[in-house]
């Protein structure tokens, strides 16, 4: 059962969040969930993350880790060995491609393959211009004063008010 959310009320009070609403809408449309290879996403610090994929049987040259604008793509492709005759094949060796949406300013720091686990280290690096900064408030500055307009009021002498 799919539940569609209406984000239109949020458009009235937000600016620049179109991508977030698109991501939420696309996430609700995922029809088939492929659960291979299994993976973990771990928050290792304030701005650091780790994605670990179980890729037993794959070597470094059979795996590919690519970062696009806001997307991490991990793929693997086994070289076909025509001469091997399996009596039972329980270790999955099929090709795969796993995609992870990345937030703005998240970049891949490195990748490591150890004991059949591919670990991808991620770090969020917010540009200095986007970080909050404190603005000093000064009270000693005398602002230029606006000069009052000279109103020309002419009072006639000797005139009596009615």
FIKOLZA-1660 file (N, C-alpha, C; in steps of 0.1 Angstrom, whole numbers, plus 5000, padded with zeros to 4 digits):
% residues 162
   i   px   py   pz ch aa at
   1 5008 4988 5000  A  X  N
   1 5000 5000 5000  A  X CA
   1 5009 5012 5000  A  X  C
   2 5007 5021 4991  A  X  N
   2 5015 5033 4990  A  X CA
   2 5007 5045 4995  A  X  C
   3 5013 5053 5003  A  X  N
   3 5007 5065 5008  A  X CA
   3 5014 5077 5002  A  X  C
   4 5006 5085 4995  A  X  N
   4 5012 5097 4989  A  X CA
   4 5010 5109 4998  A  X  C
   5 5021 5116 5000  A  X  N
   5 5021 5128 5008  A  X CA
   5 5020 5140 5000  A  X  C
   6 5012 5150 5004  A  X  N
   6 5010 5162 4997  A  X CA
   6 5019 5173 5004  A  X  C
   7 5030 5177 4996  A  X  N
   7 5039 5186 5002  A  X CA
   7 5036 5201 4998  A  X  C
   8 5025 5203 4991  A  X  N
   8 5022 5216 4986  A  X CA
   8 5020 5226 4997  A  X  C
   9 5015 5223 5009  A  X  N
   9 5014 5233 5020  A  X CA
   9 5028 5238 5024  A  X  C
  10 5038 5229 5023  A  X  N
  10 5052 5233 5027  A  X CA
  10 5058 5242 5017  A  X  C
  11 5054 5242 5004  A  X  N
  11 5060 5251 4994  A  X CA
  11 5057 5266 4997  A  X  C
  12 5046 5268 5005  A  X  N
  12 5043 5282 5008  A  X CA
  12 5052 5289 5017  A  X  C
  13 5059 5281 5026  A  X  N
  13 5067 5287 5036  A  X CA
  13 5082 5282 5035  A  X  C
  14 5086 5275 5025  A  X  N
  14 5100 5271 5023  A  X CA
  14 5105 5276 5010  A  X  C
  15 5118 5278 5009  A  X  N
  15 5125 5281 4997  A  X CA
  15 5137 5272 4996  A  X  C
  16 5139 5266 4984  A  X  N
  16 5151 5258 4981  A  X CA
  16 5150 5244 4986  A  X  C
  17 5139 5239 4991  A  X  N
  17 5138 5225 4996  A  X CA
  17 5132 5216 4985  A  X  C
  18 5131 5220 4973  A  X  N
  18 5125 5212 4962  A  X CA
  18 5131 5199 4961  A  X  C
  19 5145 5198 4962  A  X  N
  19 5152 5185 4961  A  X CA
  19 5148 5176 4972  A  X  C
  20 5146 5181 4984  A  X  N
  20 5143 5172 4996  A  X CA
  20 5129 5166 4993  A  X  C
  21 5119 5174 4989  A  X  N
  21 5106 5169 4986  A  X CA
  21 5106 5159 4975  A  X  C
  22 5115 5161 4965  A  X  N
  22 5116 5151 4954  A  X CA
  22 5122 5138 4959  A  X  C
  23 5132 5139 4968  A  X  N
  23 5138 5127 4974  A  X CA
  23 5127 5119 4982  A  X  C
  24 5119 5126 4989  A  X  N
  24 5109 5119 4997  A  X CA
  24 5099 5113 4988  A  X  C
  25 5095 5120 4978  A  X  N
  25 5085 5114 4968  A  X CA
  25 5091 5102 4961  A  X  C
  26 5103 5103 4957  A  X  N
  26 5110 5092 4950  A  X CA
  26 5112 5080 4959  A  X  C
  27 5115 5082 4972  A  X  N
  27 5117 5071 4981  A  X CA
  27 5104 5063 4983  A  X  C
  28 5093 5070 4982  A  X  N
  28 5080 5063 4984  A  X CA
  28 5076 5055 4972  A  X  C
  29 5082 5058 4961  A  X  N
  29 5079 5051 4948  A  X CA
  29 5087 5038 4945  A  X  C
  30 5096 5035 4954  A  X  N
  30 5105 5024 4952  A  X CA
  30 5096 5011 4951  A  X  C
  31 5096 5004 4940  A  X  N
  31 5087 4993 4938  A  X CA
  31 5093 4980 4943  A  X  C
  32 5105 4977 4939  A  X  N
  32 5112 4965 4943  A  X CA
  32 5124 4968 4951  A  X  C
  33 5125 4962 4962  A  X  N
  33 5137 4964 4971  A  X CA
  33 5147 4953 4969  A  X  C
  34 5158 4955 4964  A  X  N
  34 5169 4945 4962  A  X CA
  34 5177 4946 4975  A  X  C
  35 5178 4935 4981  A  X  N
  35 5185 4935 4994  A  X CA
  35 5199 4928 4993  A  X  C
  36 5205 4928 4981  A  X  N
  36 5218 4922 4979  A  X CA
  36 5227 4932 4973  A  X  C
  37 5239 4934 4977  A  X  N
  37 5245 4928 4989  A  X CA
  37 5240 4935 5002  A  X  C
  38 5240 4928 5013  A  X  N
  38 5236 4934 5025  A  X CA
  38 5246 4945 5029  A  X  C
  39 5241 4955 5036  A  X  N
  39 5250 4967 5040  A  X CA
  39 5245 4973 5053  A  X  C
  40 5254 4980 5059  A  X  N
  40 5252 4988 5071  A  X CA
  40 5255 5003 5068  A  X  C
  41 5248 5012 5074  A  X  N
  41 5252 5026 5073  A  X CA
  41 5253 5030 5088  A  X  C
  42 5265 5035 5091  A  X  N
  42 5269 5039 5105  A  X CA
  42 5273 5053 5106  A  X  C
  43 5268 5060 5116  A  X  N
  43 5272 5074 5119  A  X CA
  43 5284 5072 5129  A  X  C
  44 5296 5076 5124  A  X  N
  44 5308 5074 5133  A  X CA
  44 5312 5086 5140  A  X  C
  45 5306 5098 5137  A  X  N
  45 5309 5110 5144  A  X CA
  45 5299 5121 5140  A  X  C
  46 5302 5133 5144  A  X  N
  46 5293 5144 5142  A  X CA
  46 5291 5146 5127  A  X  C
  47 5301 5145 5119  A  X  N
  47 5300 5147 5104  A  X CA
  47 5306 5136 5096  A  X  C
  48 5307 5124 5102  A  X  N
  48 5314 5113 5095  A  X CA
  48 5304 5101 5095  A  X  C
  49 5305 5093 5084  A  X  N
  49 5296 5082 5082  A  X CA
  49 5304 5071 5076  A  X  C
  50 5299 5058 5077  A  X  N
  50 5306 5047 5071  A  X CA
  50 5295 5038 5065  A  X  C
  51 5297 5034 5053  A  X  N
  51 5288 5024 5046  A  X CA
  51 5296 5012 5044  A  X  C
  52 5291 5000 5050  A  X  N
  52 5298 4988 5049  A  X CA
  52 5289 4978 5041  A  X  C
  53 5295 4972 5030  A  X  N
  53 5288 4962 5022  A  X CA
  53 5295 4949 5023  A  X  C
  54 5287 4938 5024  A  X  N
  54 5292 4925 5025  A  X CA
  54 5294 4920 5010  A  X  C
  55 5306 4920 5005  A  X  N
  55 5309 4916 4991  A  X CA
  55 5318 4904 4991  A  X  C
  56 5315 4894 4998  A  X  N
  56 5324 4882 4998  A  X CA
  56 5325 4876 4984  A  X  C
  57 5338 4873 4981  A  X  N
  57 5341 4867 4968  A  X CA
  57 5345 4877 4957  A  X  C
  58 5343 4890 4960  A  X  N
  58 5347 4901 4950  A  X CA
  58 5361 4906 4954  A  X  C
  59 5369 4909 4944  A  X  N
  59 5383 4914 4946  A  X CA
  59 5382 4929 4944  A  X  C
  60 5393 4937 4947  A  X  N
  60 5393 4951 4945  A  X CA
  60 5390 4955 4930  A  X  C
  61 5396 4947 4921  A  X  N
  61 5394 4951 4907  A  X CA
  61 5381 4947 4901  A  X  C
  62 5372 4940 4909  A  X  N
  62 5359 4937 4904  A  X CA
  62 5348 4946 4910  A  X  C
  63 5353 4955 4919  A  X  N
  63 5344 4965 4925  A  X CA
  63 5347 4979 4920  A  X  C
  64 5337 4987 4921  A  X  N
  64 5338 5001 4916  A  X CA
  64 5330 5010 4926  A  X  C
  65 5336 5020 4931  A  X  N
  65 5330 5030 4940  A  X CA
  65 5331 5044 4933  A  X  C
  66 5319 5050 4930  A  X  N
  66 5319 5062 4923  A  X CA
  66 5310 5072 4930  A  X  C
  67 5315 5085 4931  A  X  N
  67 5307 5095 4936  A  X CA
  67 5303 5105 4925  A  X  C
  68 5290 5107 4924  A  X  N
  68 5285 5117 4915  A  X CA
  68 5280 5128 4924  A  X  C
  69 5273 5138 4918  A  X  N
  69 5269 5150 4926  A  X CA
  69 5264 5147 4940  A  X  C
  70 5253 5141 4941  A  X  N
  70 5247 5137 4954  A  X CA
  70 5244 5122 4954  A  X  C
  71 5253 5114 4949  A  X  N
  71 5250 5100 4947  A  X CA
  71 5263 5092 4949  A  X  C
  72 5262 5082 4957  A  X  N
  72 5273 5072 4958  A  X CA
  72 5268 5060 4951  A  X  C
  73 5276 5055 4942  A  X  N
  73 5273 5043 4935  A  X CA
  73 5284 5032 4937  A  X  C
  74 5280 5021 4943  A  X  N
  74 5289 5010 4945  A  X CA
  74 5284 4998 4936  A  X  C
  75 5293 4993 4928  A  X  N
  75 5289 4982 4919  A  X CA
  75 5300 4972 4918  A  X  C
  76 5296 4960 4915  A  X  N
  76 5305 4949 4914  A  X CA
  76 5301 4940 4902  A  X  C
  77 5312 4935 4896  A  X  N
  77 5309 4926 4885  A  X CA
  77 5320 4915 4885  A  X  C
  78 5315 4903 4886  A  X  N
  78 5324 4891 4886  A  X CA
  78 5328 4888 4872  A  X  C
  79 5341 4884 4871  A  X  N
  79 5346 4879 4858  A  X CA
  79 5341 4865 4856  A  X  C
  80 5335 4862 4845  A  X  N
  80 5329 4849 4842  A  X CA
  80 5340 4839 4840  A  X  C
  81 5339 4828 4848  A  X  N
  81 5349 4817 4846  A  X CA
  81 5342 4805 4840  A  X  C
  82 5344 4804 4827  A  X  N
  82 5337 4794 4819  A  X CA
  82 5341 4779 4823  A  X  C
  83 5353 4778 4828  A  X  N
  83 5359 4764 4830  A  X CA
  83 5354 4758 4843  A  X  C
  84 5347 4766 4852  A  X  N
  84 5343 4761 4865  A  X CA
  84 5330 4754 4864  A  X  C
  85 5329 4742 4870  A  X  N
  85 5316 4734 4870  A  X CA
  85 5313 4733 4885  A  X  C
  86 5302 4740 4889  A  X  N
  86 5297 4740 4902  A  X CA
  86 5288 4728 4905  A  X  C
  87 5290 4721 4916  A  X  N
  87 5280 4711 4920  A  X CA
  87 5269 4718 4929  A  X  C
  88 5274 4728 4936  A  X  N
  88 5264 4736 4944  A  X CA
  88 5270 4750 4945  A  X  C
  89 5262 4760 4942  A  X  N
  89 5267 4774 4942  A  X CA
  89 5259 4782 4953  A  X  C
  90 5265 4784 4965  A  X  N
  90 5258 4791 4976  A  X CA
  90 5263 4805 4978  A  X  C
  91 5275 4808 4972  A  X  N
  91 5281 4821 4974  A  X CA
  91 5276 4829 4962  A  X  C
  92 5269 4840 4965  A  X  N
  92 5264 4848 4954  A  X CA
  92 5275 4855 4947  A  X  C
  93 5276 4855 4934  A  X  N
  93 5286 4861 4927  A  X CA
  93 5280 4870 4915  A  X  C
  94 5268 4873 4917  A  X  N
  94 5261 4880 4906  A  X CA
  94 5265 4895 4906  A  X  C
  95 5264 4901 4895  A  X  N
  95 5267 4916 4894  A  X CA
  95 5257 4924 4902  A  X  C
  96 5261 4935 4907  A  X  N
  96 5252 4944 4915  A  X CA
  96 5255 4958 4913  A  X  C
  97 5246 4967 4916  A  X  N
  97 5248 4981 4917  A  X CA
  97 5239 4986 4928  A  X  C
  98 5246 4992 4938  A  X  N
  98 5238 4998 4950  A  X CA
  98 5240 5013 4949  A  X  C
  99 5229 5021 4951  A  X  N
  99 5230 5035 4950  A  X CA
  99 5226 5041 4964  A  X  C
 100 5233 5051 4968  A  X  N
 100 5230 5058 4981  A  X CA
 100 5229 5073 4978  A  X  C
 101 5218 5079 4981  A  X  N
 101 5216 5094 4980  A  X CA
 101 5225 5100 4991  A  X  C
 102 5232 5110 4987  A  X  N
 102 5241 5117 4996  A  X CA
 102 5235 5132 4998  A  X  C
 103 5236 5136 5010  A  X  N
 103 5232 5150 5013  A  X CA
 103 5243 5160 5007  A  X  C
 104 5239 5172 5006  A  X  N
 104 5248 5182 5001  A  X CA
 104 5261 5183 5009  A  X  C
 105 5272 5184 5003  A  X  N
 105 5285 5186 5009  A  X CA
 105 5290 5173 5016  A  X  C
 106 5285 5162 5013  A  X  N
 106 5290 5149 5018  A  X CA
 106 5299 5143 5007  A  X  C
 107 5311 5140 5010  A  X  N
 107 5320 5135 5000  A  X CA
 107 5327 5122 5005  A  X  C
 108 5331 5113 4996  A  X  N
 108 5338 5101 4999  A  X CA
 108 5352 5104 5003  A  X  C
 109 5356 5099 5014  A  X  N
 109 5370 5101 5019  A  X CA
 109 5379 5089 5015  A  X  C
 110 5373 5077 5015  A  X  N
 110 5381 5066 5010  A  X CA
 110 5373 5053 5011  A  X  C
 111 5379 5042 5005  A  X  N
 111 5372 5029 5005  A  X CA
 111 5382 5019 5008  A  X  C
 112 5378 5008 5015  A  X  N
 112 5387 4997 5019  A  X CA
 112 5380 4984 5018  A  X  C
 113 5387 4974 5013  A  X  N
 113 5381 4960 5012  A  X CA
 113 5389 4951 5021  A  X  C
 114 5383 4946 5032  A  X  N
 114 5390 4937 5041  A  X CA
 114 5380 4926 5045  A  X  C
 115 5385 4914 5044  A  X  N
 115 5377 4902 5048  A  X CA
 115 5363 4901 5042  A  X  C
 116 5362 4905 5029  A  X  N
 116 5349 4905 5023  A  X CA
 116 5340 4916 5026  A  X  C
 117 5344 4926 5033  A  X  N
 117 5336 4938 5037  A  X CA
 117 5342 4950 5030  A  X  C
 118 5334 4957 5022  A  X  N
 118 5338 4969 5015  A  X CA
 118 5333 4980 5024  A  X  C
 119 5343 4988 5029  A  X  N
 119 5339 5000 5038  A  X CA
 119 5342 5013 5030  A  X  C
 120 5332 5021 5030  A  X  N
 120 5333 5034 5023  A  X CA
 120 5331 5045 5034  A  X  C
 121 5342 5053 5035  A  X  N
 121 5341 5064 5046  A  X CA
 121 5336 5077 5039  A  X  C
 122 5327 5083 5046  A  X  N
 122 5321 5095 5041  A  X CA
 122 5322 5107 5051  A  X  C
 123 5323 5119 5046  A  X  N
 123 5325 5130 5055  A  X CA
 123 5317 5142 5050  A  X  C
 124 5309 5149 5059  A  X  N
 124 5302 5161 5055  A  X CA
 124 5311 5173 5058  A  X  C
 125 5314 5180 5047  A  X  N
 125 5323 5192 5049  A  X CA
 125 5315 5204 5044  A  X  C
 126 5310 5212 5054  A  X  N
 126 5302 5224 5051  A  X CA
 126 5312 5235 5048  A  X  C
 127 5310 5242 5036  A  X  N
 127 5319 5253 5033  A  X CA
 127 5318 5264 5043  A  X  C
 128 5330 5271 5045  A  X  N
 128 5331 5281 5055  A  X CA
 128 5320 5292 5053  A  X  C
 129 5317 5295 5041  A  X  N
 129 5307 5305 5038  A  X CA
 129 5293 5301 5043  A  X  C
 130 5290 5288 5045  A  X  N
 130 5277 5284 5049  A  X CA
 130 5276 5281 5064  A  X  C
 131 5287 5281 5071  A  X  N
 131 5287 5279 5085  A  X CA
 131 5281 5291 5092  A  X  C
 132 5274 5288 5103  A  X  N
 132 5269 5300 5111  A  X CA
 132 5281 5308 5116  A  X  C
 133 5279 5321 5116  A  X  N
 133 5289 5330 5121  A  X CA
 133 5282 5341 5130  A  X  C
 134 5290 5345 5139  A  X  N
 134 5285 5355 5149  A  X CA
 134 5287 5369 5144  A  X  C
 135 5277 5377 5145  A  X  N
 135 5278 5391 5140  A  X CA
 135 5280 5400 5153  A  X  C
 136 5290 5408 5153  A  X  N
 136 5292 5417 5165  A  X CA
 136 5283 5428 5164  A  X  C
 137 5277 5431 5176  A  X  N
 137 5268 5442 5177  A  X CA
 137 5275 5454 5184  A  X  C
 138 5276 5465 5178  A  X  N
 138 5283 5477 5183  A  X CA
 138 5273 5487 5188  A  X  C
 139 5275 5493 5199  A  X  N
 139 5266 5503 5204  A  X CA
 139 5272 5517 5204  A  X  C
 140 5285 5519 5202  A  X  N
 140 5291 5532 5203  A  X CA
 140 5291 5540 5190  A  X  C
 141 5287 5534 5180  A  X  N
 141 5286 5541 5167  A  X CA
 141 5274 5551 5167  A  X  C
 142 5277 5563 5164  A  X  N
 142 5266 5573 5163  A  X CA
 142 5262 5573 5148  A  X  C
 143 5250 5570 5146  A  X  N
 143 5245 5569 5132  A  X CA
 143 5242 5584 5128  A  X  C
 144 5244 5586 5115  A  X  N
 144 5241 5600 5110  A  X CA
 144 5226 5603 5113  A  X  C
 145 5224 5615 5118  A  X  N
 145 5210 5619 5121  A  X CA
 145 5204 5625 5109  A  X  C
 146 5192 5622 5107  A  X  N
 146 5184 5629 5096  A  X CA
 146 5181 5643 5101  A  X  C
 147 5184 5653 5092  A  X  N
 147 5181 5667 5095  A  X CA
 147 5166 5669 5094  A  X  C
 148 5160 5676 5104  A  X  N
 148 5146 5678 5103  A  X CA
 148 5143 5688 5092  A  X  C
 149 5132 5685 5085  A  X  N
 149 5127 5695 5075  A  X CA
 149 5123 5707 5081  A  X  C
 150 5127 5718 5076  A  X  N
 150 5122 5731 5081  A  X CA
 150 5109 5734 5075  A  X  C
 151 5098 5734 5083  A  X  N
 151 5085 5737 5078  A  X CA
 151 5083 5752 5077  A  X  C
 152 5079 5756 5067  A  X  N
 152 5076 5771 5065  A  X CA
 152 5062 5774 5069  A  X  C
 153 5061 5779 5081  A  X  N
 153 5048 5783 5086  A  X CA
 153 5048 5798 5087  A  X  C
 154 5039 5804 5081  A  X  N
 154 5038 5818 5081  A  X CA
 154 5026 5823 5089  A  X  C
 155 5029 5830 5099  A  X  N
 155 5019 5835 5108  A  X CA
 155 5017 5850 5105  A  X  C
 156 5005 5853 5101  A  X  N
 156 5003 5867 5098  A  X CA
 156 5000 5874 5111  A  X  C
 157 5006 5885 5112  A  X  N
 157 5003 5893 5125  A  X CA
 157 4991 5901 5123  A  X  C
 158 4984 5901 5133  A  X  N
 158 4972 5909 5134  A  X CA
 158 4959 5902 5128  A  X  C
 159 4961 5890 5124  A  X  N
 159 4949 5883 5119  A  X CA
 159 4942 5877 5130  A  X  C
 160 4929 5877 5131  A  X  N
 160 4921 5871 5141  A  X CA
 160 4916 5858 5136  A  X  C
 161 4916 5849 5145  A  X  N
 161 4910 5836 5142  A  X CA
 161 4896 5837 5143  A  X  C
 162 4889 5830 5134  A  X  N
 162 4874 5830 5134  A  X CA
 162 4869 5821 5144  A  X  C
% end
